[in-house]
């Protein structure tokens, strides 16, 4: 399910100035497909301002998200790979992979989470994704 959700939703960018802009950029494919609304992006950013960098899953990887009622139309996911990472807090290292998770309800995204967990458990594959030069290469690694 992870690969299916990420199809045509992977972007590779050299650099983005800050984490707020990175979340906005990472959300673009989902906004364009109308699987999320602008208010979902705002809610993800507000959550991090309020709760801190809880969305950092491991070194180099973050998964911004919010509640379904904050603007999710359909369960969806996107990935932004940054060549030069961004920091989500003063004490956190740079993040190169930003997975946007938009869960349409409390359960439909669980298969995607399991797939993402399996992917994150493969340190070699994560390094390959971080080193990938284009979205097609990343998609094939997932």
N, C-alpha and C positions, 0 to 999 in steps of 0.2 A: 504493500500500500504506500510506503514511503516514496518509492520510485515513481509510482503513478501520480501521487500528489505533486511531486517536484517537476514532472514533465513540463517543459517550456516555462518554468518558473525559476530558473537558475540564472544569476547574473554574476559577471566577474568585472570588478572595478579595481583600478590601481590604488586609489586613495579617496577617502571621504574625511572631511574635517573633524567631525565629532559623532558621538554615538546617536544623538537625536536624528541627525541627517542620515546616518546609516540605516536607522530603522525606517525612516521615510522612503529611502531609496529601495531597501529590501522589500518594502510593501508594494511597490509599483505594479508588479505583475498581477497581484491579487486585486488591487484597485481597478486596474484596467479590465480585468475579467469580471469585476463586480461581485467577487466572492466575499469581499469585505467593504466596509464603508470608511470614509475619512475618519469618522469618530473612533473607529477601532485603533487606528494608528495613534491618535491623540491619547487614547486610553492606555496603550502600551507604554508610551513615553511618560504619562502621568504616574503610572504604577511604579516605574523605576525611580522617578523623582521622590515618590512617597516611601517606597519600600527598600530602595537600594538596588544593588546589582545582583539580585537573587536569580536573575535569568542567565547568569554565567554558569554553564553546566560543567565545564572543565577548562583547563588552559586552552585559549584560542577559540573557544566555541560558546556561543550564547543563543538562547531561544526566547526572544521576546514574545509575549502573549498577553491576552486579557480574557475576560469572561465572554461567553457567547453573546449575551445580551448587549454587549457594548459595540455591536456593529458587524457581527459575522452573519453572512447570508448563507454560505455553504462552507463546510469543512474544507480547508485548503492549507497549502504550505508553500513557502518560497525559501530560497537560499541566496544569500549574497556572500560572495567570496571576495575579500579584500586582500590585495597584495601587501599593503601596509595597513596593519590592524588599527583599530580604534580602542580606546579604553572606556569602560563603563563606570569606573570609579578610580580614585587616586591610588588605592591599594591593589587594584586588579591589573593583570598583564593585558597586553593588547589582544583583541579579539579579531580573528581573521574570517571566521565562519559565523554568519548570522542566519539562523533558521527562524523564519516567522511562522508561528503556529496560529491558525485560526480554527478553533474548534466550534462546530455548529451547535453542539450540545455537550453534555457531560460525558458521553461515552464513544461517539463515533470516531474520535481521533486516537483511540487507544492502540489500534494496530499500527498507526504511524509512529506513535511513541515507542512501541516495541521495536519497530524497524530502526528508528533513530538510535535507540539504546544499543542495539546490535552493532550498528555502524560505529558509534562512538567507542565501543569496546575494542575496535580494531585500530590500534594506534598507527600501524603502518598505512592503513587506508586513509586515515585522517591526514597524515602527513602528505600523502599523494594528492589528496583533494586540495589541501592548502597550497601545494606547489603547482597545481594545475593551471594552465594558461587560458582555458576556455570552458564554457558551460557544457559543451558536448563531452569533453573529457571527464568532467565532474559527474555528469549524468551516468556515463558508462561505468564509473567507479562505484556508484551507489547500488 
